[in-house]
Amino acid sequence: MKKCTKTLLTAIGVTGGLIGGLWVGTKVTSEPAIRDIKPYFRHRSPYIFAHRGGMGLAPEHTVAAFDKAGKFDVDGFEIDIRMTKDEEIVVFHDAYVDRTSNGAGRVSD
């Protein structure tokens, strides 16, 4: 019984080695898959994004910041979103409102 088990395990190991070797060989020799580029990123580069909606121009994540950054012909806006307790989505960077308002506590509360 021990000889049969040893032979069986050896056969399984050799088969696994062959299959693994063939798989690795095909990955090494095959051409990498060409991925489609999203249409937005087919334009010129570098891409200019207004961080936090243009926080250097006006208070971050405000319509005023978005409007001022838009006048600089930016490609997009980097924003942060959070969900409130009543499941509304708000544009807000921090988890707490303390830094940018006269309130205190979590945005999610």
Secondary structure per residue as TSV (DSSP state, phi and psi in degrees):
chain	resnum	aa	ss	phi	psi
A	1	M	-	360.0	-39.7
A	2	K	H	-64.2	-38.7
A	3	K	H	-66.8	-39.6
A	4	C	H	-64.1	-43.2
A	5	T	H	-64.4	-43.2
A	6	K	H	-63.9	-42.5
A	7	T	H	-64.7	-42.8
A	8	L	H	-63.2	-44.5
A	9	L	H	-64.9	-38.0
A	10	T	H	-63.9	-44.2
A	11	A	H	-62.8	-41.8
A	12	I	H	-63.9	-43.1
A	13	G	H	-63.1	-43.8
A	14	V	H	-65.2	-43.4
A	15	T	H	-62.1	-45.5
A	16	G	H	-61.5	-39.9
A	17	G	H	-63.5	-42.3
A	18	L	H	-64.5	-46.5
A	19	I	H	-63.5	-44.1
A	20	G	H	-62.9	-41.8
A	21	G	H	-63.7	-41.7
A	22	L	H	-65.1	-40.8
A	23	W	H	-63.5	-47.0
A	24	V	H	-62.6	-41.6
A	25	G	H	-60.8	-40.1
A	26	T	H	-70.9	-33.2
A	27	K	H	-69.5	-36.7
A	28	V	H	-74.1	-38.8
A	29	T	H	-91.7	-16.7
A	30	S	S	-80.1	154.8
A	31	E	-	-70.6	141.5
A	32	P	-	-66.5	144.9
A	33	A	-	-67.5	134.6
A	34	I	-	-85.6	121.3
A	35	R	-	-94.9	141.8
A	36	D	-	-68.7	140.0
A	37	I	-	-91.3	134.1
A	38	K	-	-58.1	140.8
A	39	P	G	-53.2	-35.0
A	40	Y	G	-60.3	-35.2
A	41	F	G	-92.9	16.6
A	42	R	G	-89.9	-2.8
A	43	H	S	-85.0	-175.9
A	44	R	-	-57.6	160.3
A	45	S	S	-132.6	161.0
A	46	P	S	-75.3	160.3
A	47	Y	-	-93.2	136.2
A	48	I	-	-109.2	118.7
A	49	F	E	-115.6	139.7
A	50	A	E	-82.9	112.9
A	51	H	E	-67.9	128.9
A	52	R	T	52.7	34.5
A	53	G	T	80.8	5.2
A	54	G	T	106.8	43.2
A	55	M	T	-61.4	-19.3
A	56	G	T	-79.4	-10.2
A	57	L	T	-104.8	-28.6
A	58	A	S	-161.1	173.0
A	59	P	S	-53.3	135.6
A	60	E	T	-57.2	146.3
A	61	H	T	57.6	34.8
A	62	T	S	-116.1	159.8
A	63	V	H	-59.2	-36.8
A	64	A	H	-60.4	-42.3
A	65	A	H	-66.4	-42.9
A	66	F	H	-62.0	-44.3
A	67	D	H	-62.8	-46.4
A	68	K	H	-66.1	-41.1
A	69	A	H	-66.0	-35.7
A	70	G	H	-61.5	-29.9
A	71	K	T	-68.5	-17.5
A	72	F	T	-90.5	8.1
A	73	D	T	57.5	45.6
A	74	V	-	-69.4	158.5
A	75	D	S	-82.3	-21.2
A	76	G	E	-178.4	-177.9
A	77	F	E	-123.2	135.9
A	78	E	E	-95.0	119.9
A	79	I	-	-132.3	162.5
A	80	D	-	-117.5	139.8
A	81	I	E	-123.1	150.3
A	82	R	E	-136.7	161.4
A	83	M	E	-111.9	134.9
A	84	T	-	-84.6	173.2
A	85	K	T	-60.3	-35.4
A	86	D	T	-88.5	19.4
A	87	E	S	63.0	34.7
A	88	E	-	-95.3	145.5
A	89	I	E	-93.9	129.7
A	90	V	E	-126.1	151.6
A	91	V	E	-90.4	109.6
A	92	F	-	-158.0	133.8
A	93	H	S	-78.4	-53.5
A	94	D	S	-81.9	158.3
A	95	A	S	-74.2	-23.7
A	96	Y	B	-114.9	149.1
A	97	V	S	-85.8	-4.6
A	98	D	T	-55.5	-43.9
A	99	R	T	-69.0	-33.8
A	100	T	T	-115.9	8.6
A	101	S	S	-144.6	177.4
A	102	N	S	-92.1	8.4
A	103	G	-	-96.0	-177.5
A	104	A	-	-146.1	150.5
A	105	G	S	114.5	178.1
A	106	R	B	-75.5	146.5
A	107	V	T	-61.9	-36.7
A	108	S	T	-71.6	-10.5
A	109	D	-	-95.3	360.0
